[in-house]
Amino acid sequence: MGIGGCILVFAAGAVLAFGVDWHVKGVDLPVVGVILMVAGLLGLITYGALFHRRRFLGDRVADSEIVEERHYRDGY
């Protein structure tokens, strides 16, 4: 799940936690909203940590030189 998915889950949780007056038997919607908000926040933190690491490793690879050689033969 990317940044957009995490933000969507967080926003849906905020709507359920703070903006809904529905009463569903056996389900506490504000608690479900808070759980979704926490899940979205954890997803953003995890994505940020992985993206930072990938960017760091990518910078190291970008500094190296890539050489490509092609050999052509006549008749093939």
Wavefront OBJ file of the C-alpha trace (Angstrom):
o trace
v 0.000 0.000 0.000
v 1.453 3.343 -1.015
v 1.102 6.805 0.412
v -2.299 7.322 -1.215
v -3.715 4.133 0.287
v -2.421 5.010 3.742
v -3.928 8.478 3.554
v -7.224 7.013 2.337
v -7.351 4.535 5.254
v -6.496 7.322 7.706
v -9.181 9.620 6.256
v -11.819 6.874 6.338
v -10.921 6.215 9.964
v -11.229 9.904 10.799
v -14.676 10.034 9.197
v -15.802 6.990 11.170
v -14.282 8.262 14.419
v -15.481 11.864 14.313
v -18.106 12.371 11.639
v -20.630 9.552 11.841
v -23.747 9.307 14.017
v -24.699 5.822 12.885
v -25.375 3.110 15.420
v -24.642 -0.419 14.276
v -25.552 -3.247 16.590
v -22.418 -4.958 17.891
v -19.974 -2.499 16.284
v -18.521 0.601 17.882
v -17.803 2.781 14.827
v -15.626 5.366 16.613
v -13.342 2.553 17.811
v -13.177 1.118 14.280
v -12.303 4.621 13.058
v -9.474 4.998 15.552
v -8.124 1.560 14.576
v -8.164 2.577 10.898
v -6.436 5.855 11.741
v -3.692 4.018 13.617
v -3.306 1.534 10.741
v -2.999 4.372 8.226
v -0.460 6.168 10.373
v 1.613 3.002 10.819
v 1.458 2.434 7.069
v 2.727 5.963 6.413
v 5.573 5.515 8.894
v 6.524 2.150 7.408
v 6.346 3.462 3.850
v 8.430 6.483 4.802
v 11.090 4.332 6.425
v 11.277 1.984 3.431
v 11.265 4.850 0.936
v 14.073 6.592 2.822
v 16.146 3.412 2.801
v 15.469 2.772 -0.897
v 16.396 6.366 -1.738
v 19.626 6.037 0.264
v 20.562 2.797 -1.488
v 19.550 4.245 -4.833
v 21.911 7.209 -4.369
v 24.767 4.835 -3.742
v 23.982 2.861 -6.894
v 23.592 6.042 -8.956
v 27.185 7.059 -8.179
v 28.599 3.876 -9.719
v 29.431 3.738 -13.403
v 27.647 1.346 -15.738
v 29.519 0.232 -18.825
v 27.823 -1.622 -21.657
v 29.740 -3.335 -24.429
v 28.290 -4.656 -27.663
v 30.116 -6.841 -30.106
v 28.766 -7.237 -33.622
v 29.769 -9.953 -36.065
v 29.290 -9.795 -39.780
v 26.740 -12.232 -41.177
v 24.581 -12.614 -38.091
l 1 2 3 4 5 6 7 8 9 10 11 12 13 14 15 16 17 18 19 20 21 22 23 24 25 26 27 28 29 30 31 32 33 34 35 36 37 38 39 40 41 42 43 44 45 46 47 48 49 50 51 52 53 54 55 56 57 58 59 60 61 62 63 64 65 66 67 68 69 70 71 72 73 74 75 76
